[in-house]
Amino acid sequence: MVQRRRWRVVRRIVLFGLVGLTAFAVVSGLVSVRAVRRSFPRYGGEVALPGLAAEVTVYRDA
């Protein structure tokens, strides 16, 4: 009886550990993807900048 209770506690601890590790992996993956994507430049659209009096066109190399 004591052996069965011990295995139940160990199984619960391992299960919570795996769930926590999985949640951590998913959250850290999402944060990493967002951080990398935000660093990419915008290729389209318009931006209003103070100090510019006329229209400016920016050309980028591939």
HTML snippet that shows the backbone in 3Dmol.js (N, CA, C, O; Angstrom):
<script src="https://3Dmol.org/build/3Dmol-min.js"></script>
<div id="view" style="width:600px;height:400px;position:relative"></div>
<script>
const pdb = `
ATOM      1  N   MET A   1       0.823  -1.200   0.000  1.00  0.00           N
ATOM      2  CA  MET A   1       0.000   0.000   0.000  1.00  0.00           C
ATOM      3  C   MET A   1       0.867   1.263   0.000  1.00  0.00           C
ATOM      4  O   MET A   1       0.585   2.217  -0.725  1.00  0.00           O
ATOM      5  N   VAL A   2       1.915   1.258   0.814  1.00  0.00           N
ATOM      6  CA  VAL A   2       2.799   2.409   0.869  1.00  0.00           C
ATOM      7  C   VAL A   2       3.543   2.569  -0.456  1.00  0.00           C
ATOM      8  O   VAL A   2       3.762   3.687  -0.923  1.00  0.00           O
ATOM      9  N   GLN A   3       3.925   1.450  -1.050  1.00  0.00           N
ATOM     10  CA  GLN A   3       4.633   1.472  -2.337  1.00  0.00           C
ATOM     11  C   GLN A   3       3.743   2.084  -3.426  1.00  0.00           C
ATOM     12  O   GLN A   3       4.212   2.865  -4.254  1.00  0.00           O
ATOM     13  N   ARG A   4       2.479   1.729  -3.417  1.00  0.00           N
ATOM     14  CA  ARG A   4       1.543   2.251  -4.420  1.00  0.00           C
ATOM     15  C   ARG A   4       1.370   3.764  -4.248  1.00  0.00           C
ATOM     16  O   ARG A   4       1.326   4.494  -5.239  1.00  0.00           O
ATOM     17  N   ARG A   5       1.272   4.233  -3.025  1.00  0.00           N
ATOM     18  CA  ARG A   5       1.127   5.663  -2.764  1.00  0.00           C
ATOM     19  C   ARG A   5       2.372   6.420  -3.212  1.00  0.00           C
ATOM     20  O   ARG A   5       2.273   7.517  -3.761  1.00  0.00           O
ATOM     21  N   ARG A   6       3.535   5.838  -2.980  1.00  0.00           N
ATOM     22  CA  ARG A   6       4.784   6.481  -3.388  1.00  0.00           C
ATOM     23  C   ARG A   6       4.845   6.638  -4.904  1.00  0.00           C
ATOM     24  O   ARG A   6       5.233   7.692  -5.408  1.00  0.00           O
ATOM     25  N   TRP A   7       4.464   5.594  -5.625  1.00  0.00           N
ATOM     26  CA  TRP A   7       4.480   5.678  -7.093  1.00  0.00           C
ATOM     27  C   TRP A   7       3.471   6.709  -7.597  1.00  0.00           C
ATOM     28  O   TRP A   7       3.711   7.389  -8.594  1.00  0.00           O
ATOM     29  N   ARG A   8       2.358   6.816  -6.907  1.00  0.00           N
ATOM     30  CA  ARG A   8       1.350   7.797  -7.299  1.00  0.00           C
ATOM     31  C   ARG A   8       1.904   9.215  -7.130  1.00  0.00           C
ATOM     32  O   ARG A   8       1.681  10.074  -7.983  1.00  0.00           O
ATOM     33  N   VAL A   9       2.621   9.460  -6.038  1.00  0.00           N
ATOM     34  CA  VAL A   9       3.211  10.774  -5.795  1.00  0.00           C
ATOM     35  C   VAL A   9       4.309  11.052  -6.819  1.00  0.00           C
ATOM     36  O   VAL A   9       4.388  12.158  -7.352  1.00  0.00           O
ATOM     37  N   VAL A  10       5.150  10.071  -7.097  1.00  0.00           N
ATOM     38  CA  VAL A  10       6.223  10.246  -8.083  1.00  0.00           C
ATOM     39  C   VAL A  10       5.634  10.511  -9.457  1.00  0.00           C
ATOM     40  O   VAL A  10       6.106  11.391 -10.177  1.00  0.00           O
ATOM     41  N   ARG A  11       4.620   9.766  -9.821  1.00  0.00           N
ATOM     42  CA  ARG A  11       3.984   9.957 -11.130  1.00  0.00           C
ATOM     43  C   ARG A  11       3.380  11.358 -11.241  1.00  0.00           C
ATOM     44  O   ARG A  11       3.469  11.990 -12.294  1.00  0.00           O
ATOM     45  N   ARG A  12       2.772  11.840 -10.169  1.00  0.00           N
ATOM     46  CA  ARG A  12       2.177  13.178 -10.183  1.00  0.00           C
ATOM     47  C   ARG A  12       3.258  14.250 -10.308  1.00  0.00           C
ATOM     48  O   ARG A  12       3.085  15.219 -11.048  1.00  0.00           O
ATOM     49  N   ILE A  13       4.359  14.087  -9.601  1.00  0.00           N
ATOM     50  CA  ILE A  13       5.455  15.052  -9.682  1.00  0.00           C
ATOM     51  C   ILE A  13       6.038  15.078 -11.088  1.00  0.00           C
ATOM     52  O   ILE A  13       6.300  16.152 -11.630  1.00  0.00           O
ATOM     53  N   VAL A  14       6.242  13.917 -11.678  1.00  0.00           N
ATOM     54  CA  VAL A  14       6.788  13.847 -13.040  1.00  0.00           C
ATOM     55  C   VAL A  14       5.815  14.472 -14.032  1.00  0.00           C
ATOM     56  O   VAL A  14       6.229  15.190 -14.942  1.00  0.00           O
ATOM     57  N   LEU A  15       4.524  14.202 -13.859  1.00  0.00           N
ATOM     58  CA  LEU A  15       3.513  14.765 -14.760  1.00  0.00           C
ATOM     59  C   LEU A  15       3.498  16.290 -14.678  1.00  0.00           C
ATOM     60  O   LEU A  15       3.482  16.963 -15.708  1.00  0.00           O
ATOM     61  N   PHE A  16       3.502  16.839 -13.467  1.00  0.00           N
ATOM     62  CA  PHE A  16       3.516  18.295 -13.316  1.00  0.00           C
ATOM     63  C   PHE A  16       4.811  18.881 -13.877  1.00  0.00           C
ATOM     64  O   PHE A  16       4.800  19.964 -14.462  1.00  0.00           O
ATOM     65  N   GLY A  17       5.907  18.182 -13.703  1.00  0.00           N
ATOM     66  CA  GLY A  17       7.170  18.647 -14.258  1.00  0.00           C
ATOM     67  C   GLY A  17       7.142  18.703 -15.772  1.00  0.00           C
ATOM     68  O   GLY A  17       7.612  19.668 -16.375  1.00  0.00           O
ATOM     69  N   LEU A  18       6.588  17.663 -16.389  1.00  0.00           N
ATOM     70  CA  LEU A  18       6.498  17.639 -17.856  1.00  0.00           C
ATOM     71  C   LEU A  18       5.553  18.714 -18.375  1.00  0.00           C
ATOM     72  O   LEU A  18       5.839  19.360 -19.383  1.00  0.00           O
ATOM     73  N   VAL A  19       4.439  18.907 -17.697  1.00  0.00           N
ATOM     74  CA  VAL A  19       3.499  19.962 -18.110  1.00  0.00           C
ATOM     75  C   VAL A  19       4.159  21.335 -17.985  1.00  0.00           C
ATOM     76  O   VAL A  19       4.020  22.177 -18.873  1.00  0.00           O
ATOM     77  N   GLY A  20       4.871  21.557 -16.891  1.00  0.00           N
ATOM     78  CA  GLY A  20       5.562  22.833 -16.704  1.00  0.00           C
ATOM     79  C   GLY A  20       6.649  23.053 -17.738  1.00  0.00           C
ATOM     80  O   GLY A  20       6.798  24.156 -18.263  1.00  0.00           O
ATOM     81  N   LEU A  21       7.411  22.004 -18.034  1.00  0.00           N
ATOM     82  CA  LEU A  21       8.472  22.108 -19.039  1.00  0.00           C
ATOM     83  C   LEU A  21       7.900  22.372 -20.427  1.00  0.00           C
ATOM     84  O   LEU A  21       8.460  23.155 -21.194  1.00  0.00           O
ATOM     85  N   THR A  22       6.796  21.726 -20.748  1.00  0.00           N
ATOM     86  CA  THR A  22       6.144  21.948 -22.043  1.00  0.00           C
ATOM     87  C   THR A  22       5.620  23.380 -22.143  1.00  0.00           C
ATOM     88  O   THR A  22       5.791  24.034 -23.171  1.00  0.00           O
ATOM     89  N   ALA A  23       4.989  23.861 -21.085  1.00  0.00           N
ATOM     90  CA  ALA A  23       4.480  25.238 -21.096  1.00  0.00           C
ATOM     91  C   ALA A  23       5.632  26.233 -21.240  1.00  0.00           C
ATOM     92  O   ALA A  23       5.519  27.211 -21.979  1.00  0.00           O
ATOM     93  N   PHE A  24       6.724  25.990 -20.546  1.00  0.00           N
ATOM     94  CA  PHE A  24       7.887  26.866 -20.644  1.00  0.00           C
ATOM     95  C   PHE A  24       8.446  26.868 -22.065  1.00  0.00           C
ATOM     96  O   PHE A  24       8.807  27.924 -22.587  1.00  0.00           O
ATOM     97  N   ALA A  25       8.520  25.694 -22.695  1.00  0.00           N
ATOM     98  CA  ALA A  25       9.047  25.596 -24.057  1.00  0.00           C
ATOM     99  C   ALA A  25       8.156  26.348 -25.040  1.00  0.00           C
ATOM    100  O   ALA A  25       8.659  27.033 -25.930  1.00  0.00           O
ATOM    101  N   VAL A  26       6.849  26.229 -24.891  1.00  0.00           N
ATOM    102  CA  VAL A  26       5.921  26.915 -25.804  1.00  0.00           C
ATOM    103  C   VAL A  26       6.021  28.429 -25.630  1.00  0.00           C
ATOM    104  O   VAL A  26       6.098  29.161 -26.617  1.00  0.00           O
ATOM    105  N   VAL A  27       6.021  28.898 -24.399  1.00  0.00           N
ATOM    106  CA  VAL A  27       6.088  30.337 -24.151  1.00  0.00           C
ATOM    107  C   VAL A  27       7.415  30.911 -24.627  1.00  0.00           C
ATOM    108  O   VAL A  27       7.439  31.966 -25.261  1.00  0.00           O
ATOM    109  N   SER A  28       8.520  30.231 -24.328  1.00  0.00           N
ATOM    110  CA  SER A  28       9.816  30.748 -24.767  1.00  0.00           C
ATOM    111  C   SER A  28       9.939  30.718 -26.286  1.00  0.00           C
ATOM    112  O   SER A  28      10.577  31.600 -26.861  1.00  0.00           O
ATOM    113  N   GLY A  29       9.349  29.734 -26.947  1.00  0.00           N
ATOM    114  CA  GLY A  29       9.351  29.696 -28.403  1.00  0.00           C
ATOM    115  C   GLY A  29       8.571  30.865 -28.996  1.00  0.00           C
ATOM    116  O   GLY A  29       9.022  31.496 -29.951  1.00  0.00           O
ATOM    117  N   LEU A  30       7.413  31.148 -28.435  1.00  0.00           N
ATOM    118  CA  LEU A  30       6.612  32.266 -28.931  1.00  0.00           C
ATOM    119  C   LEU A  30       7.319  33.605 -28.703  1.00  0.00           C
ATOM    120  O   LEU A  30       7.295  34.473 -29.576  1.00  0.00           O
ATOM    121  N   VAL A  31       7.938  33.774 -27.553  1.00  0.00           N
ATOM    122  CA  VAL A  31       8.671  35.009 -27.280  1.00  0.00           C
ATOM    123  C   VAL A  31       9.847  35.154 -28.236  1.00  0.00           C
ATOM    124  O   VAL A  31      10.124  36.252 -28.718  1.00  0.00           O
ATOM    125  N   SER A  32      10.540  34.055 -28.510  1.00  0.00           N
ATOM    126  CA  SER A  32      11.681  34.107 -29.430  1.00  0.00           C
ATOM    127  C   SER A  32      11.243  34.469 -30.842  1.00  0.00           C
ATOM    128  O   SER A  32      11.879  35.299 -31.493  1.00  0.00           O
ATOM    129  N   VAL A  33      10.179  33.865 -31.315  1.00  0.00           N
ATOM    130  CA  VAL A  33       9.682  34.164 -32.665  1.00  0.00           C
ATOM    131  C   VAL A  33       9.267  35.621 -32.757  1.00  0.00           C
ATOM    132  O   VAL A  33       9.551  36.283 -33.754  1.00  0.00           O
ATOM    133  N   ARG A  34       8.603  36.124 -31.739  1.00  0.00           N
ATOM    134  CA  ARG A  34       8.178  37.524 -31.773  1.00  0.00           C
ATOM    135  C   ARG A  34       9.377  38.473 -31.759  1.00  0.00           C
ATOM    136  O   ARG A  34       9.382  39.480 -32.467  1.00  0.00           O
ATOM    137  N   ALA A  35      10.386  38.153 -30.957  1.00  0.00           N
ATOM    138  CA  ALA A  35      11.570  39.014 -30.887  1.00  0.00           C
ATOM    139  C   ALA A  35      12.306  39.038 -32.220  1.00  0.00           C
ATOM    140  O   ALA A  35      12.784  40.092 -32.641  1.00  0.00           O
ATOM    141  N   VAL A  36      12.404  37.901 -32.882  1.00  0.00           N
ATOM    142  CA  VAL A  36      13.103  37.848 -34.165  1.00  0.00           C
ATOM    143  C   VAL A  36      12.302  38.570 -35.236  1.00  0.00           C
ATOM    144  O   VAL A  36      12.870  39.317 -36.032  1.00  0.00           O
ATOM    145  N   ARG A  37      11.005  38.362 -35.268  1.00  0.00           N
ATOM    146  CA  ARG A  37      10.188  38.998 -36.298  1.00  0.00           C
ATOM    147  C   ARG A  37      10.131  40.509 -36.155  1.00  0.00           C
ATOM    148  O   ARG A  37      10.037  41.216 -37.158  1.00  0.00           O
ATOM    149  N   ARG A  38      10.186  41.020 -34.932  1.00  0.00           N
ATOM    150  CA  ARG A  38      10.131  42.476 -34.743  1.00  0.00           C
ATOM    151  C   ARG A  38      11.399  43.151 -35.232  1.00  0.00           C
ATOM    152  O   ARG A  38      11.382  44.343 -35.539  1.00  0.00           O
ATOM    153  N   SER A  39      12.500  42.410 -35.312  1.00  0.00           N
ATOM    154  CA  SER A  39      13.751  43.024 -35.742  1.00  0.00           C
ATOM    155  C   SER A  39      13.840  43.159 -37.260  1.00  0.00           C
ATOM    156  O   SER A  39      14.714  43.869 -37.759  1.00  0.00           O
ATOM    157  N   PHE A  40      12.955  42.494 -38.006  1.00  0.00           N
ATOM    158  CA  PHE A  40      12.969  42.597 -39.462  1.00  0.00           C
ATOM    159  C   PHE A  40      12.438  43.967 -39.892  1.00  0.00           C
ATOM    160  O   PHE A  40      11.507  44.485 -39.275  1.00  0.00           O
ATOM    161  N   PRO A  41      13.015  44.555 -40.934  1.00  0.00           N
ATOM    162  CA  PRO A  41      12.529  45.869 -41.387  1.00  0.00           C
ATOM    163  C   PRO A  41      11.192  45.744 -42.115  1.00  0.00           C
ATOM    164  O   PRO A  41      10.851  44.689 -42.651  1.00  0.00           O
ATOM    165  N   ARG A  42      10.453  46.837 -42.119  1.00  0.00           N
ATOM    166  CA  ARG A  42       9.207  46.886 -42.890  1.00  0.00           C
ATOM    167  C   ARG A  42       9.557  47.249 -44.318  1.00  0.00           C
ATOM    168  O   ARG A  42      10.360  48.153 -44.552  1.00  0.00           O
ATOM    169  N   TYR A  43       8.969  46.559 -45.266  1.00  0.00           N
ATOM    170  CA  TYR A  43       9.274  46.801 -46.674  1.00  0.00           C
ATOM    171  C   TYR A  43       8.220  47.649 -47.361  1.00  0.00           C
ATOM    172  O   TYR A  43       8.495  48.213 -48.420  1.00  0.00           O
ATOM    173  N   GLY A  44       7.064  47.758 -46.819  1.00  0.00           N
ATOM    174  CA  GLY A  44       6.008  48.510 -47.473  1.00  0.00           C
ATOM    175  C   GLY A  44       5.355  49.490 -46.512  1.00  0.00           C
ATOM    176  O   GLY A  44       5.540  49.411 -45.298  1.00  0.00           O
ATOM    177  N   GLY A  45       4.598  50.404 -47.071  1.00  0.00           N
ATOM    178  CA  GLY A  45       3.865  51.347 -46.245  1.00  0.00           C
ATOM    179  C   GLY A  45       4.499  52.717 -46.232  1.00  0.00           C
ATOM    180  O   GLY A  45       5.470  52.985 -46.940  1.00  0.00           O
ATOM    181  N   GLU A  46       3.931  53.573 -45.415  1.00  0.00           N
ATOM    182  CA  GLU A  46       4.396  54.946 -45.306  1.00  0.00           C
ATOM    183  C   GLU A  46       4.709  55.255 -43.855  1.00  0.00           C
ATOM    184  O   GLU A  46       4.061  54.750 -42.938  1.00  0.00           O
ATOM    185  N   VAL A  47       5.722  56.100 -43.663  1.00  0.00           N
ATOM    186  CA  VAL A  47       6.114  56.526 -42.329  1.00  0.00           C
ATOM    187  C   VAL A  47       6.275  58.032 -42.346  1.00  0.00           C
ATOM    188  O   VAL A  47       6.956  58.572 -43.218  1.00  0.00           O
ATOM    189  N   ALA A  48       5.665  58.710 -41.408  1.00  0.00           N
ATOM    190  CA  ALA A  48       5.802  60.163 -41.291  1.00  0.00           C
ATOM    191  C   ALA A  48       6.928  60.456 -40.307  1.00  0.00           C
ATOM    192  O   ALA A  48       6.885  60.030 -39.153  1.00  0.00           O
ATOM    193  N   LEU A  49       7.936  61.190 -40.776  1.00  0.00           N
ATOM    194  CA  LEU A  49       9.078  61.532 -39.932  1.00  0.00           C
ATOM    195  C   LEU A  49       9.193  63.047 -39.826  1.00  0.00           C
ATOM    196  O   LEU A  49       9.056  63.748 -40.828  1.00  0.00           O
ATOM    197  N   PRO A  50       9.442  63.557 -38.629  1.00  0.00           N
ATOM    198  CA  PRO A  50       9.600  65.002 -38.488  1.00  0.00           C
ATOM    199  C   PRO A  50      10.903  65.446 -39.156  1.00  0.00           C
ATOM    200  O   PRO A  50      11.925  64.765 -39.068  1.00  0.00           O
ATOM    201  N   GLY A  51      10.848  66.581 -39.811  1.00  0.00           N
ATOM    202  CA  GLY A  51      12.038  67.123 -40.452  1.00  0.00           C
ATOM    203  C   GLY A  51      12.084  66.886 -41.950  1.00  0.00           C
ATOM    204  O   GLY A  51      12.896  67.505 -42.638  1.00  0.00           O
ATOM    205  N   LEU A  52      11.247  66.020 -42.472  1.00  0.00           N
ATOM    206  CA  LEU A  52      11.203  65.793 -43.922  1.00  0.00           C
ATOM    207  C   LEU A  52      10.144  66.694 -44.524  1.00  0.00           C
ATOM    208  O   LEU A  52       8.991  66.688 -44.093  1.00  0.00           O
ATOM    209  N   ALA A  53      10.546  67.480 -45.536  1.00  0.00           N
ATOM    210  CA  ALA A  53       9.616  68.438 -46.134  1.00  0.00           C
ATOM    211  C   ALA A  53       8.995  67.908 -47.418  1.00  0.00           C
ATOM    212  O   ALA A  53       7.927  68.373 -47.817  1.00  0.00           O
ATOM    213  N   ALA A  54       9.644  66.940 -48.080  1.00  0.00           N
ATOM    214  CA  ALA A  54       9.141  66.430 -49.348  1.00  0.00           C
ATOM    215  C   ALA A  54       9.054  64.902 -49.262  1.00  0.00           C
ATOM    216  O   ALA A  54       9.514  64.284 -48.302  1.00  0.00           O
ATOM    217  N   GLU A  55       8.454  64.323 -50.292  1.00  0.00           N
ATOM    218  CA  GLU A  55       8.328  62.871 -50.351  1.00  0.00           C
ATOM    219  C   GLU A  55       9.694  62.240 -50.607  1.00  0.00           C
ATOM    220  O   GLU A  55      10.483  62.748 -51.404  1.00  0.00           O
ATOM    221  N   VAL A  56       9.959  61.149 -49.937  1.00  0.00           N
ATOM    222  CA  VAL A  56      11.230  60.442 -50.058  1.00  0.00           C
ATOM    223  C   VAL A  56      10.938  58.999 -50.433  1.00  0.00           C
ATOM    224  O   VAL A  56      10.026  58.381 -49.883  1.00  0.00           O
ATOM    225  N   THR A  57      11.711  58.461 -51.368  1.00  0.00           N
ATOM    226  CA  THR A  57      11.591  57.060 -51.749  1.00  0.00           C
ATOM    227  C   THR A  57      12.863  56.335 -51.328  1.00  0.00           C
ATOM    228  O   THR A  57      13.971  56.791 -51.609  1.00  0.00           O
ATOM    229  N   VAL A  58      12.698  55.219 -50.663  1.00  0.00           N
ATOM    230  CA  VAL A  58      13.835  54.439 -50.187  1.00  0.00           C
ATOM    231  C   VAL A  58      13.875  53.139 -50.993  1.00  0.00           C
ATOM    232  O   VAL A  58      12.892  52.400 -51.045  1.00  0.00           O
ATOM    233  N   TYR A  59      15.015  52.871 -51.613  1.00  0.00           N
ATOM    234  CA  TYR A  59      15.205  51.636 -52.358  1.00  0.00           C
ATOM    235  C   TYR A  59      16.142  50.737 -51.552  1.00  0.00           C
ATOM    236  O   TYR A  59      17.133  51.200 -50.986  1.00  0.00           O
ATOM    237  N   ARG A  60      15.814  49.459 -51.510  1.00  0.00           N
ATOM    238  CA  ARG A  60      16.608  48.493 -50.743  1.00  0.00           C
ATOM    239  C   ARG A  60      17.127  47.400 -51.657  1.00  0.00           C
ATOM    240  O   ARG A  60      16.443  46.987 -52.594  1.00  0.00           O
ATOM    241  N   ASP A  61      18.334  46.935 -51.385  1.00  0.00           N
ATOM    242  CA  ASP A  61      18.874  45.776 -52.098  1.00  0.00           C
ATOM    243  C   ASP A  61      18.273  44.515 -51.493  1.00  0.00           C
ATOM    244  O   ASP A  61      17.847  44.498 -50.338  1.00  0.00           O
ATOM    245  N   ALA A  62      18.251  43.483 -52.286  1.00  0.00           N
ATOM    246  CA  ALA A  62      17.722  42.210 -51.786  1.00  0.00           C
ATOM    247  C   ALA A  62      18.763  41.426 -51.039  1.00  0.00           C
ATOM    248  O   ALA A  62      18.480  40.331 -50.553  1.00  0.00           O
TER     249      ALA A  62
END
`;
const viewer = $3Dmol.createViewer("view");
viewer.addModel(pdb, "pdb");
viewer.setStyle({}, {cartoon: {color: "spectrum"}});
viewer.zoomTo();
viewer.render();
</script>
